[in-house]
Amino acid sequence: MVRLADEDDIAGLLEIEEKCFGKEKFSPETIRAFIERDDAFILAALEGDVIVGSAMALMSDLVKQGKVASVAVLKDFRGKGVGSALLGECEKIFESQGLKKYSLEVDTMNELAIALYSSRGYEIKGMLRDFYGFGRNAYYMEKKVGPSPMDVRG
Ligand SMILES: CC(C)(COP(=O)(O)OP(=O)(O)OC[C@H]1O[C@@H](n2cnc3c(N)ncnc32)[C@H](O)[C@@H]1OP(=O)(O)O)[C@@H](O)C(=O)NCCC(=O)NCCS
């Protein structure tokens, strides 16, 4: 089951961060901000009462764009469609807010994440050199579901 996360989920979300990202995990303050802000949200994937995955996203009403900031699934639960379900639910929320373009950055070495995003229709549009620090590049990936205001002008 995938649902919106709230304050009571912070401990479980931090555990996902720690196990999936180690040193590069988001801080408790960042997790809290994503939950509290109107232009952001976190989704939690549950197995029983336990959070086994999460997705974090930002929304811009001005440019009608949704940004996926992270998707993470605990090792034992990978390869079973949890990541895909989380991403799909992010997109439903983007869609409900009238957002027309979804984007994300992903480490060029992160094959599993690139496979997940590609499988859901995201396309590599460019490379951001040293995005994660010296020598660690990111792909910028995008999925369009309609014309966005930023595309109207040449
Ligand atoms: C990336 C990640 C979220 C994928 O989650 P997941 O639950 O395993 O993904 P899914 O099972 O939904 O798989 C989605 C797609 O990814 C691809 N995929 C997943 N596991 C794969 C594997 N072992 N080999 C090849 N492709 C794979 C497939 O295309 C799959 O689609 P399909 O099932 O229709 O064939 C997970 O590996 C993870 O948490 N990694 C660590 C955190 C991370 O790097 N996050 C991304 C950056 S924020």
PDBQT file of the ligand as one rigid body, heavy atoms in Angstrom, charges set to zero:
ROOT
HETATM    1  C1  LIG A 201      15.910   2.430  -7.612  1.00  0.00    +0.000 C 
HETATM    2  C2  LIG A 201      14.961   1.699  -6.667  1.00  0.00    +0.000 C 
HETATM    3  C3  LIG A 201      14.085   2.729  -5.965  1.00  0.00    +0.000 C 
HETATM    4  C4  LIG A 201      14.082   0.755  -7.503  1.00  0.00    +0.000 C 
HETATM    5  O1  LIG A 201      13.036   0.231  -6.668  1.00  0.00    +0.000 OA
HETATM    6  P1  LIG A 201      12.367  -1.184  -6.938  1.00  0.00    +0.000 P 
HETATM    7  O2  LIG A 201      11.205  -1.317  -6.009  1.00  0.00    +0.000 OA
HETATM    8  O3  LIG A 201      13.352  -2.260  -6.915  1.00  0.00    +0.000 OA
HETATM    9  O4  LIG A 201      11.862  -0.982  -8.454  1.00  0.00    +0.000 OA
HETATM   10  P2  LIG A 201      10.722  -1.828  -9.177  1.00  0.00    +0.000 P 
HETATM   11  O5  LIG A 201      10.690  -3.225  -8.641  1.00  0.00    +0.000 OA
HETATM   12  O6  LIG A 201       9.454  -1.055  -9.152  1.00  0.00    +0.000 OA
HETATM   13  O7  LIG A 201      11.268  -1.880 -10.680  1.00  0.00    +0.000 OA
HETATM   14  C5  LIG A 201      10.968  -0.858 -11.593  1.00  0.00    +0.000 C 
HETATM   15  C6  LIG A 201      11.711  -1.090 -12.891  1.00  0.00    +0.000 C 
HETATM   16  O8  LIG A 201      13.106  -0.936 -12.686  1.00  0.00    +0.000 OA
HETATM   17  C7  LIG A 201      13.806  -1.965 -13.412  1.00  0.00    +0.000 C 
HETATM   18  N1  LIG A 201      14.468  -2.846 -12.458  1.00  0.00    +0.000 N 
HETATM   19  C8  LIG A 201      14.222  -2.988 -11.138  1.00  0.00    +0.000 A 
HETATM   20  N2  LIG A 201      15.089  -3.862 -10.593  1.00  0.00    +0.000 NA
HETATM   21  C9  LIG A 201      15.888  -4.264 -11.595  1.00  0.00    +0.000 A 
HETATM   22  C10 LIG A 201      16.983  -5.152 -11.682  1.00  0.00    +0.000 A 
HETATM   23  N3  LIG A 201      17.444  -5.818 -10.604  1.00  0.00    +0.000 N 
HETATM   24  N4  LIG A 201      17.582  -5.302 -12.868  1.00  0.00    +0.000 NA
HETATM   25  C11 LIG A 201      17.159  -4.644 -13.956  1.00  0.00    +0.000 A 
HETATM   26  N5  LIG A 201      16.110  -3.785 -13.936  1.00  0.00    +0.000 NA
HETATM   27  C12 LIG A 201      15.494  -3.608 -12.775  1.00  0.00    +0.000 A 
HETATM   28  C13 LIG A 201      12.794  -2.671 -14.245  1.00  0.00    +0.000 C 
HETATM   29  O9  LIG A 201      12.718  -1.990 -15.484  1.00  0.00    +0.000 OA
HETATM   30  C14 LIG A 201      11.525  -2.482 -13.476  1.00  0.00    +0.000 C 
HETATM   31  O10 LIG A 201      10.396  -2.445 -14.280  1.00  0.00    +0.000 OA
HETATM   32  P3  LIG A 201       9.606  -3.817 -14.610  1.00  0.00    +0.000 P 
HETATM   33  O11 LIG A 201       9.340  -4.464 -13.276  1.00  0.00    +0.000 OA
HETATM   34  O12 LIG A 201       8.374  -3.323 -15.284  1.00  0.00    +0.000 OA
HETATM   35  O13 LIG A 201      10.509  -4.608 -15.458  1.00  0.00    +0.000 OA
HETATM   36  C15 LIG A 201      15.753   0.843  -5.632  1.00  0.00    +0.000 C 
HETATM   37  O14 LIG A 201      16.719   0.079  -6.313  1.00  0.00    +0.000 OA
HETATM   38  C16 LIG A 201      16.451   1.656  -4.558  1.00  0.00    +0.000 C 
HETATM   39  O15 LIG A 201      15.859   1.998  -3.538  1.00  0.00    +0.000 OA
HETATM   40  N6  LIG A 201      17.737   1.974  -4.743  1.00  0.00    +0.000 N 
HETATM   41  C17 LIG A 201      18.508   2.731  -3.718  1.00  0.00    +0.000 C 
HETATM   42  C18 LIG A 201      18.060   4.165  -3.616  1.00  0.00    +0.000 C 
HETATM   43  C19 LIG A 201      18.259   4.897  -4.920  1.00  0.00    +0.000 C 
HETATM   44  O16 LIG A 201      19.314   4.859  -5.521  1.00  0.00    +0.000 OA
HETATM   45  N7  LIG A 201      17.201   5.638  -5.350  1.00  0.00    +0.000 N 
HETATM   46  C20 LIG A 201      17.206   6.371  -6.614  1.00  0.00    +0.000 C 
HETATM   47  C21 LIG A 201      17.837   7.707  -6.510  1.00  0.00    +0.000 C 
HETATM   48  S1  LIG A 201      16.909   8.818  -5.512  1.00  0.00    +0.000 SA
ENDROOT
TORSDOF 0
